[in-house]
Amino acid sequence: MNLRALVVDDEQLARDELCFQIAQIGGMDVVGQAANGVEAIDALDARRPDLVFLDIQMPGLTGFEVARHVIAAKLQTQVVFVTAFDQHAVEAFEVNAADYLLKPVEADRLEQAVQRVRRRLEAGVPLNEHLEKIVRLVGERRQRRGQVAVRVGERFVLVQADEVIYASLNGDTISIVTGQVAGTSNYRTLDELQASLDPEVFWRVHRSHLVNINKIKEIVPWFSRNYILRMKDGKGTEIPVSRSQTKRLRDYLKL
């Protein structure tokens, strides 16, 4: 029987390439795609696939947050993580003998992962026990990375991660604002910066904005039932919440 697979990645080209590779292997039907964590959760609940290829770094909900939903909802879906650069995650997967794929995905490695999932399904061995350990371990490792380097002029200032109020992408530059310091980051993307921070505290509320949810001063209703966040920096910076993140914000704060 063919495995029913869901492909989750925020890049269309990456999804197309993985779907093409899946078709070359055979024995699987791609029953859906998702471009972000919110879409992934909806598709998981609606389609209950046998396995999900789950990107880790996505705007909004990360792959780990989607994985927590798999655990909490007691889904039988097997999880194969996909990562481009998160070495901490790779180490955690290896320690816990769970599946992951490194981008760019190699055909032989993809087939090996699929065969491993098949063996687990045939043996009735749940992956979610390992998954829970992975999510917890990676979360602990990230929390230990407690400092962020902020470039101010010609020098770098080290600040505690929990002092960061928000980070924003402006063109090719990532700006970081704390209560005392404002500057730029050497991270190439917001995804990479987000990967170094605690996902329970730092939310990608918009494709261009990452906020510390403990540093929100006010939540201002906007049009179409969306919101703007007024942050606790000296300027009271206002940050928009994307439509895909509005529901998460409402649920979290009971709005």
N, C-alpha and C positions, 0 to 999 in steps of 0.2 A: 504494500500500500504506500502511495506517495505521502511524503511528509508535507504538511501544510505550514508554509513559512511566511513570516512577516519581516519586511526589510525596513529598518529605521535609520535614517541619516538626514542631516539637515542640508546636504548637498545633493541636488538632483543627479549630477553626473556620477557621484559615488553610488547612489541607489541603482542607477541604470547599469553601471558596470557590474555590481554585485549580482543583480538579477540576471545579467547575461551569463556570468560565471555559474550561477545556480542552474541555469538552463542547460549548460554544457555538461554538468555532472549528471543531471537526470534524477528521477526518483523524488522530485520535490515540485510542489505547486506553490508559487508565490500568490498568496491570497490577499495581499495588501501591502501598501507602502505608507510610511509616515515621515513627515519632514521635521517633526519636533516631538518633545516628550509628551505634550498634551494630546496630540494626535495619536501617539503610540499607545497611550493608556486607553483611549477610546477604541482603537482598533483591537487591542488585546481583549478588552471586555466584550466587544461585539463578535469577534471572530474566533477567539480561543484557539490560536494556531498551535501546532505542535512545537515549533521553535521560533524564536525571534532573533534576528541578527541586529544587535543593538549598539548603535554608535554611543560613545561615552560623552564626548564634548558636543553639546547642542545648546542653542539659545533657549532660555527658559529652564525647563526641567532637564537635568542631565540624565545620562543613561543609568547612573546609580539610583537616582530618584525614581525612575521608571522601574528599576529592579526592585526597589522597596515596595512598589505597588504589586508586583508579581508575588512577592512574599506575603504581603498583607491580605491580598485577595485570594490567596491559596490557589493560584492558577497552576495548572499542570504544564504550562509552557516552559520548554527548555530554553535557556538563555546562552547565546554566544555573543560575547562582547566584541566590539570592534574599536580599535584605538590607533591613533596616529603617533602619539608621542608620550603618553602617560606611563613613564617607566615604573612609577610606584604601583600603578594598577597591574602592570605586567608581572611584577614581583609577587604581588598578592595572589594573582591567578595561579602562578607556578607553585607557590606554597600550598595552596588549597586545591590543586589539581582540577581547576575549573577551566572552561574553554574560553579562549580569546583569539582574535585574529589581529595581526598588525597590518595597517595600511602601508603601501598598497597590498591588497590581499592576493596571495599567491594561490594558484589553482590547486596545487597539491595540498597545501595547508587547509584550504577550504574543504576539500574532500575528506581530509583526515578528521576535521571537526565534525562534519556531518555524520561520518561513520561512528564517531564516539557518541554522538547524540542518539543515533539509532540503537547502539548497544545498550545505552541507559534506558531508553524507552522499552526495548524488548525485555530487559531484566527488571523493569519496574523500579529502577533506582532513581529517586528524586534528585534533581540538581539543586533544588532550592535550599537544602541544608548547607551546601557549600556556598551558595549565593549569599546567604545571610552572613556567613563568616567573611566573605570577600568585602561586602558593603561596609561592614563594621570595621574591618582591618584598614581598608583604604581611608575611611573617614578618620580613624585614629591617626594614621600617618599624616594626613593633610593637616589635622589640627596641630600636629607638632611643628609644622612649618609656620611658625608664629610671627615671622617678620616679613615685611614688604619693603623693597628698596624704591624710594621715590627720588627721581632726579630733579634737583633744584639748582638751576644754573649749571655750574661745572662740577657740582658735588652730588653725592648720593646720601640721602638721609634714610636711616633705617627706622621704620615705625612698626609698632605692633599691629598685627592684622586686624584686630578688633577695633583699632582706632580709625580704620579706613571708613569713610562715610559713603563714598560712591566712587566709581570709576566710569569714565565715558570715552567712547571712541569718536574722535573728530578727525575725519580724513584718515590718515595713516598713523595718527598719534593717539596714544591712550593717556588720558589725564587721570590723576589720582588726587582725591581731596580728603584730608583729615581735618580735625579741629584746629590743628596748628600749622599744617604743612599742605601746600598745593604744588604739584609738579607733574612730571610725566613718568611713564614706566618703560622699561626696556623690553617688556614682553611684546611679542609681535602681534598678538591677537587678544581680544577679550576672553576667548575660549581658554587660552593658555593661562592667563591671569586667574580666571575662575577656577581652573583645575588646581591651582596652588592654595585655594582658600576653602574654608569650611562651607560645604554646600547647604548646610542647614541655616547658615547665617547670611550668606551672600547669594542673592537671587538675581538672575538675569531677567529683569522685568521688561526689558526692551532690547532689541537687537544691538543697540548702541549703548546700553546702560546696564551697569552692574551695581546693585545697592546693598548696603548692610541694613537688614530689616530692623536692627536694633537702633538705627540712627534715623528713622523716619519721624519727623516732627508732626506732620499733618497729612491727611489723605483728603484730597480735594476732588469732589465729583466733577466729571467732565462730560462732554457730550456722548450720546449713545451708551450711557451707563458705564463709561470708562472712568479712569481716575488719573489724577496727577499726584505725585508724591512730593511733598515739600520736605527737604532734608534739613538736618540739624547743623549744617555748616553756617558760617557767618552770613552768607548771602541768602540763605533760605532757598537754595537752588531747587527749581521745580523740574521733576523728571516724569515723563509720560510712561504709563503702563500700557503695554501692547494688549491687543484684544485677547491673545492666547493666554496671557498671564493674569487677566482681570479675574477670572473665575478662581484661580488659585489664591489670589489676594483676598477675595471675598470669603473663601472657605477658611483661610488661615485666621483672619481677623474677625470672622463672624459678622461681616458687613451686610 
